[in-house]
Structures are given as structure tokens and as C-alpha cells.
């Protein structure tokens, strides 16, 4: 991996070989990003470009899953309170 300094943050470069090794040994985009040092959004974009290019040659990449967000708080109770407050504000 090669790092380039930009105005705001470092840009991480990863070879095609490193990227494909990460793809074949991962189940989620987050795992690939962790292995390559790239951002998840960059990883998802690169995966889509590589998958498209290789599919034209008859090569399929493993399917990736998005990591499920971890909920620490059940926000339904909070939403019920917000709706009740909004209803009383708009109807009252």
C-alpha cells in the first residue's frame, strides 16, 4: 500500500493484487477496506468497477455483503415520543 498526502487526509493506494486478495478473503466491504486501508466508499466503488471489468471476461467475483449497522438503542420509543410531540404541536 502506498500513501499520498492530500490537503485533508492521506490517500491510500492499493495494488490490484492486494485488492483482489482482500476481496477473496472477505465477506463484507468493511473487511476489504480494513485489509486494504481504503475507505469503505472507495472500496465499494472499486469493487463495482473491477467486477464489471472482469465479468466481461467471464470471471465472477464473490458477492459482498454490507455490514449491518449495530444498534445500541431501540429508537422506536424515541420516535413515538417525537410523533406525540409533533401531533400536539401541529394540532394544538
VMD Tcl script that builds the backbone (N, CA, C; Angstrom):
set m [mol new atoms 276]
animate dup $m
set s [atomselect $m all]
$s set {name element resname resid chain x y z} {
  {N N UNK 1 A 0.846 -1.178 0.000}
  {CA C UNK 1 A 0.000 0.000 0.000}
  {C C UNK 1 A 0.890 1.240 0.000}
  {N N UNK 2 A 0.490 2.205 -0.754}
  {CA C UNK 2 A 1.255 3.431 -0.869}
  {C C UNK 2 A 0.365 4.585 -0.435}
  {N N UNK 3 A 0.913 5.484 0.372}
  {CA C UNK 3 A 0.123 6.604 0.871}
  {C C UNK 3 A 0.556 7.887 0.183}
  {N N UNK 4 A -0.433 8.712 -0.175}
  {CA C UNK 4 A -0.155 10.025 -0.763}
  {C C UNK 4 A -0.779 11.077 0.134}
  {N N UNK 5 A -0.059 12.150 0.370}
  {CA C UNK 5 A -0.554 13.224 1.226}
  {C C UNK 5 A -1.442 14.149 0.387}
  {N N UNK 6 A -2.639 14.406 0.844}
  {CA C UNK 6 A -3.527 15.368 0.196}
  {C C UNK 6 A -3.790 16.493 1.180}
  {N N UNK 7 A -4.606 17.454 0.800}
  {CA C UNK 7 A -4.886 18.591 1.669}
  {C C UNK 7 A -5.491 18.159 2.997}
  {N N UNK 8 A -6.446 17.246 2.968}
  {CA C UNK 8 A -7.199 16.919 4.174}
  {C C UNK 8 A -6.761 15.601 4.814}
  {N N UNK 9 A -6.455 14.609 4.008}
  {CA C UNK 9 A -6.134 13.306 4.572}
  {C C UNK 9 A -5.234 12.532 3.626}
  {N N UNK 10 A -4.704 11.442 4.123}
  {CA C UNK 10 A -3.826 10.620 3.300}
  {C C UNK 10 A -4.652 9.769 2.353}
  {N N UNK 11 A -4.162 9.638 1.151}
  {CA C UNK 11 A -4.821 8.794 0.164}
  {C C UNK 11 A -4.056 7.484 0.117}
  {N N UNK 12 A -4.753 6.390 0.288}
  {CA C UNK 12 A -4.120 5.081 0.328}
  {C C UNK 12 A -4.273 4.413 -1.025}
  {N N UNK 13 A -3.157 3.982 -1.571}
  {CA C UNK 13 A -3.190 3.252 -2.834}
  {C C UNK 13 A -2.933 1.783 -2.546}
  {N N UNK 14 A -3.612 0.950 -3.294}
  {CA C UNK 14 A -3.532 -0.485 -3.076}
  {C C UNK 14 A -3.434 -1.150 -4.452}
  {N N UNK 15 A -2.508 -2.094 -4.610}
  {CA C UNK 15 A -2.347 -2.765 -5.899}
  {C C UNK 15 A -3.569 -3.635 -6.202}
  {N N UNK 16 A -3.731 -3.964 -7.473}
  {CA C UNK 16 A -4.834 -4.838 -7.872}
  {C C UNK 16 A -4.715 -6.193 -7.184}
  {N N UNK 17 A -3.486 -6.685 -7.042}
  {CA C UNK 17 A -3.292 -7.985 -6.401}
  {C C UNK 17 A -3.723 -7.942 -4.937}
  {N N UNK 18 A -3.310 -6.892 -4.222}
  {CA C UNK 18 A -3.714 -6.752 -2.818}
  {C C UNK 18 A -5.231 -6.622 -2.700}
  {N N UNK 19 A -5.826 -5.842 -3.602}
  {CA C UNK 19 A -7.271 -5.637 -3.565}
  {C C UNK 19 A -8.005 -6.964 -3.795}
  {N N UNK 20 A -7.599 -7.709 -4.819}
  {CA C UNK 20 A -8.280 -8.967 -5.130}
  {C C UNK 20 A -8.065 -10.008 -4.037}
  {N N UNK 21 A -6.887 -10.021 -3.418}
  {CA C UNK 21 A -6.665 -10.929 -2.285}
  {C C UNK 21 A -7.642 -10.597 -1.154}
  {N N UNK 22 A -7.838 -9.297 -0.909}
  {CA C UNK 22 A -8.774 -8.872 0.136}
  {C C UNK 22 A -10.205 -9.258 -0.230}
  {N N UNK 23 A -10.568 -9.126 -1.497}
  {CA C UNK 23 A -11.922 -9.476 -1.946}
  {C C UNK 23 A -12.190 -10.959 -1.714}
  {N N UNK 24 A -11.252 -11.806 -2.098}
  {CA C UNK 24 A -11.473 -13.247 -1.999}
  {C C UNK 24 A -11.379 -13.769 -0.565}
  {N N UNK 25 A -10.849 -12.957 0.344}
  {CA C UNK 25 A -10.746 -13.413 1.732}
  {C C UNK 25 A -11.692 -12.644 2.654}
  {N N UNK 26 A -12.691 -11.968 2.070}
  {CA C UNK 26 A -13.610 -11.147 2.864}
  {C C UNK 26 A -15.052 -11.454 2.512}
  {N N UNK 27 A -15.937 -11.072 3.443}
  {CA C UNK 27 A -17.377 -11.228 3.193}
  {C C UNK 27 A -18.083 -9.886 3.063}
  {N N UNK 28 A -17.481 -8.830 3.617}
  {CA C UNK 28 A -18.117 -7.508 3.582}
  {C C UNK 28 A -17.156 -6.483 3.008}
  {N N UNK 29 A -17.725 -5.366 2.553}
  {CA C UNK 29 A -16.899 -4.265 2.060}
  {C C UNK 29 A -16.016 -3.716 3.177}
  {N N UNK 30 A -16.533 -3.723 4.399}
  {CA C UNK 30 A -15.777 -3.209 5.537}
  {C C UNK 30 A -14.516 -4.039 5.769}
  {N N UNK 31 A -14.619 -5.349 5.601}
  {CA C UNK 31 A -13.442 -6.213 5.764}
  {C C UNK 31 A -12.397 -5.909 4.693}
  {N N UNK 32 A -12.843 -5.704 3.461}
  {CA C UNK 32 A -11.913 -5.366 2.377}
  {C C UNK 32 A -11.219 -4.047 2.701}
  {N N UNK 33 A -12.011 -3.055 3.114}
  {CA C UNK 33 A -11.457 -1.733 3.427}
  {C C UNK 33 A -10.423 -1.823 4.542}
  {N N UNK 34 A -10.710 -2.640 5.533}
  {CA C UNK 34 A -9.776 -2.801 6.651}
  {C C UNK 34 A -8.460 -3.419 6.170}
  {N N UNK 35 A -8.552 -4.379 5.282}
  {CA C UNK 35 A -7.353 -5.067 4.786}
  {C C UNK 35 A -6.530 -4.211 3.832}
  {N N UNK 36 A -7.217 -3.329 3.081}
  {CA C UNK 36 A -6.502 -2.507 2.094}
  {C C UNK 36 A -6.143 -1.129 2.627}
  {N N UNK 37 A -6.790 -0.722 3.711}
  {CA C UNK 37 A -6.529 0.602 4.264}
  {C C UNK 37 A -7.309 1.707 3.580}
  {N N UNK 38 A -8.210 1.335 2.669}
  {CA C UNK 38 A -9.004 2.335 1.958}
  {C C UNK 38 A -10.325 2.571 2.674}
  {N N UNK 39 A -11.013 3.636 2.264}
  {CA C UNK 39 A -12.330 3.929 2.831}
  {C C UNK 39 A -13.346 2.935 2.272}
  {N N UNK 40 A -14.418 2.734 3.010}
  {CA C UNK 40 A -15.450 1.790 2.564}
  {C C UNK 40 A -16.078 2.255 1.252}
  {N N UNK 41 A -16.337 3.552 1.122}
  {CA C UNK 41 A -16.966 4.050 -0.114}
  {C C UNK 41 A -16.036 3.842 -1.310}
  {N N UNK 42 A -14.742 4.070 -1.127}
  {CA C UNK 42 A -13.775 3.834 -2.206}
  {C C UNK 42 A -13.730 2.358 -2.550}
  {N N UNK 43 A -13.772 1.525 -1.525}
  {CA C UNK 43 A -13.735 0.073 -1.713}
  {C C UNK 43 A -14.951 -0.392 -2.506}
  {N N UNK 44 A -16.137 0.115 -2.162}
  {CA C UNK 44 A -17.355 -0.283 -2.870}
  {C C UNK 44 A -17.298 0.132 -4.340}
  {N N UNK 45 A -16.804 1.329 -4.594}
  {CA C UNK 45 A -16.695 1.810 -5.973}
  {C C UNK 45 A -15.701 0.970 -6.770}
  {N N UNK 46 A -14.546 0.707 -6.155}
  {CA C UNK 46 A -13.530 -0.087 -6.845}
  {C C UNK 46 A -14.037 -1.504 -7.102}
  {N N UNK 47 A -14.701 -2.091 -6.127}
  {CA C UNK 47 A -15.260 -3.432 -6.290}
  {C C UNK 47 A -16.205 -3.459 -7.501}
  {N N UNK 48 A -17.071 -2.457 -7.613}
  {CA C UNK 48 A -18.028 -2.397 -8.725}
  {C C UNK 48 A -17.297 -2.277 -10.070}
  {N N UNK 49 A -16.265 -1.437 -10.128}
  {CA C UNK 49 A -15.509 -1.280 -11.378}
  {C C UNK 49 A -14.789 -2.575 -11.759}
  {N N UNK 50 A -14.139 -3.206 -10.779}
  {CA C UNK 50 A -13.385 -4.432 -11.036}
  {C C UNK 50 A -14.333 -5.561 -11.424}
  {N N UNK 51 A -15.456 -5.673 -10.720}
  {CA C UNK 51 A -16.435 -6.725 -11.020}
  {C C UNK 51 A -16.959 -6.574 -12.445}
  {N N UNK 52 A -17.256 -5.350 -12.842}
  {CA C UNK 52 A -17.760 -5.092 -14.190}
  {C C UNK 52 A -16.716 -5.459 -15.238}
  {N N UNK 53 A -15.479 -5.056 -15.019}
  {CA C UNK 53 A -14.414 -5.331 -15.982}
  {C C UNK 53 A -14.156 -6.831 -16.113}
  {N N UNK 54 A -14.128 -7.532 -14.974}
  {CA C UNK 54 A -13.843 -8.968 -15.010}
  {C C UNK 54 A -15.016 -9.776 -15.539}
  {N N UNK 55 A -16.240 -9.307 -15.305}
  {CA C UNK 55 A -17.407 -10.056 -15.797}
  {C C UNK 55 A -17.438 -10.074 -17.328}
  {N N UNK 56 A -16.859 -9.051 -17.953}
  {CA C UNK 56 A -16.779 -9.027 -19.421}
  {C C UNK 56 A -15.868 -10.130 -19.939}
  {N N UNK 57 A -14.979 -10.610 -19.076}
  {CA C UNK 57 A -14.072 -11.701 -19.430}
  {C C UNK 57 A -14.558 -13.039 -18.884}
  {N N UNK 58 A -15.761 -13.064 -18.318}
  {CA C UNK 58 A -16.341 -14.300 -17.817}
  {C C UNK 58 A -15.881 -14.699 -16.424}
  {N N UNK 59 A -15.336 -13.734 -15.667}
  {CA C UNK 59 A -14.852 -14.014 -14.312}
  {C C UNK 59 A -15.788 -13.340 -13.320}
  {N N UNK 60 A -16.284 -14.126 -12.368}
  {CA C UNK 60 A -17.172 -13.590 -11.345}
  {C C UNK 60 A -16.424 -13.425 -10.033}
  {N N UNK 61 A -16.647 -12.303 -9.375}
  {CA C UNK 61 A -16.089 -12.072 -8.041}
  {C C UNK 61 A -17.090 -12.556 -7.001}
  {N N UNK 62 A -16.613 -12.903 -5.816}
  {CA C UNK 62 A -17.548 -13.281 -4.746}
  {C C UNK 62 A -18.470 -12.114 -4.417}
  {N N UNK 63 A -19.698 -12.422 -4.052}
  {CA C UNK 63 A -20.649 -11.372 -3.667}
  {C C UNK 63 A -20.279 -10.828 -2.299}
  {N N UNK 64 A -20.423 -9.547 -2.136}
  {CA C UNK 64 A -20.114 -8.896 -0.864}
  {C C UNK 64 A -21.406 -8.519 -0.162}
  {N N UNK 65 A -21.342 -8.498 1.146}
  {CA C UNK 65 A -22.468 -8.064 1.962}
  {C C UNK 65 A -22.095 -6.732 2.594}
  {N N UNK 66 A -23.092 -5.942 2.860}
  {CA C UNK 66 A -22.854 -4.721 3.620}
  {C C UNK 66 A -22.928 -5.075 5.090}
  {N N UNK 67 A -22.016 -4.529 5.846}
  {CA C UNK 67 A -22.039 -4.774 7.290}
  {C C UNK 67 A -23.304 -4.160 7.867}
  {N N UNK 68 A -23.979 -4.901 8.693}
  {CA C UNK 68 A -25.217 -4.412 9.304}
  {C C UNK 68 A -24.877 -3.383 10.377}
  {N N UNK 69 A -25.620 -2.278 10.404}
  {CA C UNK 69 A -25.358 -1.287 11.453}
  {C C UNK 69 A -25.667 -1.873 12.828}
  {N N UNK 70 A -24.848 -1.519 13.771}
  {CA C UNK 70 A -25.040 -2.018 15.134}
  {C C UNK 70 A -25.883 -1.020 15.907}
  {N N UNK 71 A -27.071 -1.447 16.293}
  {CA C UNK 71 A -27.959 -0.581 17.065}
  {C C UNK 71 A -27.721 -0.834 18.539}
  {N N UNK 72 A -27.431 0.237 19.236}
  {CA C UNK 72 A -27.217 0.089 20.672}
  {C C UNK 72 A -28.451 0.522 21.446}
  {N N UNK 73 A -29.316 1.308 20.796}
  {CA C UNK 73 A -30.511 1.811 21.462}
  {C C UNK 73 A -31.707 1.548 20.553}
  {N N UNK 74 A -32.790 1.116 21.137}
  {CA C UNK 74 A -34.008 0.932 20.363}
  {C C UNK 74 A -34.650 2.309 20.214}
  {N N UNK 75 A -34.664 2.812 18.996}
  {CA C UNK 75 A -35.140 4.174 18.786}
  {C C UNK 75 A -36.644 4.271 18.544}
  {N N UNK 76 A -37.385 3.184 18.614}
  {CA C UNK 76 A -38.832 3.224 18.398}
  {C C UNK 76 A -39.504 4.059 19.484}
  {N N UNK 77 A -39.094 3.873 20.750}
  {CA C UNK 77 A -39.678 4.658 21.842}
  {C C UNK 77 A -39.425 6.144 21.620}
  {N N UNK 78 A -38.227 6.474 21.177}
  {CA C UNK 78 A -37.901 7.877 20.928}
  {C C UNK 78 A -38.759 8.434 19.795}
  {N N UNK 79 A -38.981 7.641 18.758}
  {CA C UNK 79 A -39.811 8.106 17.637}
  {C C UNK 79 A -41.257 8.291 18.072}
  {N N UNK 80 A -41.770 7.422 18.945}
  {CA C UNK 80 A -43.137 7.553 19.453}
  {C C UNK 80 A -43.275 8.885 20.187}
  {N N UNK 81 A -42.289 9.217 20.997}
  {CA C UNK 81 A -42.325 10.497 21.719}
  {C C UNK 81 A -42.282 11.679 20.761}
  {N N UNK 82 A -41.465 11.585 19.730}
  {CA C UNK 82 A -41.368 12.677 18.750}
  {C C UNK 82 A -42.692 12.867 18.029}
  {N N UNK 83 A -43.318 11.758 17.614}
  {CA C UNK 83 A -44.598 11.844 16.906}
  {C C UNK 83 A -45.659 12.453 17.814}
  {N N UNK 84 A -45.697 12.025 19.062}
  {CA C UNK 84 A -46.682 12.572 20.009}
  {C C UNK 84 A -46.462 14.070 20.181}
  {N N UNK 85 A -45.212 14.487 20.300}
  {CA C UNK 85 A -44.902 15.915 20.458}
  {C C UNK 85 A -45.301 16.698 19.213}
  {N N UNK 86 A -45.002 16.154 18.026}
  {CA C UNK 86 A -45.348 16.838 16.783}
  {C C UNK 86 A -46.850 16.950 16.595}
  {N N UNK 87 A -47.551 15.871 16.917}
  {CA C UNK 87 A -49.015 15.904 16.791}
  {C C UNK 87 A -49.612 16.963 17.712}
  {N N UNK 88 A -49.151 17.026 18.944}
  {CA C UNK 88 A -49.700 18.021 19.861}
  {C C UNK 88 A -49.322 19.442 19.436}
  {N N UNK 89 A -48.157 19.581 18.850}
  {CA C UNK 89 A -47.708 20.905 18.396}
  {C C UNK 89 A -48.497 21.374 17.166}
  {N N UNK 90 A -48.740 20.462 16.240}
  {CA C UNK 90 A -49.417 20.839 14.995}
  {C C UNK 90 A -50.933 20.843 15.123}
  {N N UNK 91 A -51.481 20.112 16.061}
  {CA C UNK 91 A -52.934 20.070 16.244}
  {C C UNK 91 A -53.407 21.034 17.344}
  {N N UNK 92 A -52.491 21.525 18.118}
  {CA C UNK 92 A -52.895 22.317 19.275}
  {C C UNK 92 A -52.817 23.730 19.087}
}
mol reanalyze $m
mol bondsrecalc $m
mol representation Tube
mol addrep $m
